[in-house]
Amino acid sequence: MILYRPVGTKELELIKESGNLRFPERLPDQPIFYPVLNEKYATEIASQWNVKYNEDHKGYVTAFEIDDEYCKKFEVHTVGASYHQELWVPADELDTFNQHIMGEIHVISEFPEE
C-alpha cells in the first residue's frame, strides 16, 4: 500500500536523520499519527496548512510503501470530503508502524509560501 504524509521542515529533517526510513515520535499532544490515503489530500494539507503554519512557510508531501496486511489493523477515517481519508495509527504504535515501511520515505512535492 502506498501512503502519503504531509510534513513540515522540522519533521522532514527528522525523517532524513533516520536515513528516510522512519517517521519521528509524536509529541505528547499528538496521540494519533495519520498518514493519508491519496496524494491529492496530502497535497492540500502540505500546500495550504503546512505552508501557512510552519515557521519557514514550507510544506512537503512524502510517499512511502507499507505492508498491506499490517495496515488492515488500522481504521480509515474520512474527515471531510470523500477523498479526505486518513489511516489513524495510535502514537504508541508508531515504532511498529515504522518497522513495516518497505523501502524509503520519499519527498514527492514541496510547497513554498506563495
N, C-alpha and C positions, 0 to 999 in steps of 0.2 A: 504494500500500500504506500502510495506517495502522499505525504502530508506537507503542510506549509506552516511556517511560523513567522509572523511579522515581529521584528525586533528593532530596538534602538541600538545606538552605537555601543553603549556600555555592555549590553547583553551580547552583542556580536563580538566584542573583544574577548569576553569570557569563553565564548564558543571557540574562537580562534586559539585561545590558550590551551584548549583541550585537544588541539590538532583537528578541529572541526568534527569531533566525534561525539560530543556531549552537550546537552543544554545545562546551564548552571542551576544550582539550587534556587528554589523560590524564596522570596523574602518572607518574614513572619506574617505579614498581612496579605500574602498571596497563597491561599490554600489550594488553588487549582492551577495546573499547567494546562493550557488549552491550545494545542496545535489545531489548525483549521483544515477542512477537507478540500478546499479548492483555492486556486491561485487568485481568482477574482476577489474573493473576500479578503484574503491576505493582503492583496494589493490595496484595497480600500483602507484597511487598518494602517498599513505602513505609510501610505501617501497622505492620509488625512489625519489620523490620530498621532502616530509617531512623529511626523514632521511638525505638527503643531505643538506637542507637549514635551518633546525631548529638548534638552539644553542646546544641542547643536543643530536642531531642526533637520535631522536626517532620519529616515526610516528605511528598513531593508526587509525584503521578503526572502526567507530561507526555504529550501525544499530538502526533503530527506525521505529515504525509504525505510519502512519499519515492517517488521514481521506481521503479516495479516492475521495470523491465528492469535497472536498475543493481543492485538488491538481489539479483538472481539469482546474482551472483558470490560471495555470502557463504553459508557453511554455517549451517543451522539446527541448534541443539543442544537436545536435551531433557535437562534437568538435574535431574529429579526426577519429579514426577507428569507425566502425559501433556500437560498444558497448560503446564508449566514450560518454555516454548520461548523461546530467545534467538537472536538473529542475532549471530554473532561477527564483529566488524569489528576488524581489527588497528589498533592505535593510530596507526600511521603512515599509515593510510587515512582517518583521521577528517576531515581537511581536505576531501578529495574527497567523502566521505560528506556533509558539511555542504553542499556545493555542490549536491547532489541533493535536498535538502529542498525541498519545494514549499509555499510559504507560511510561516506562523509556527509556532513551537512553543507549544502551549497547556497551561496547568495545568488539569487536569480534576478533580483531587481533592487535598485537603490533610488531613493527619492529625497532630493534636497528641498528645502523650502522654496516655494515659487514666489 
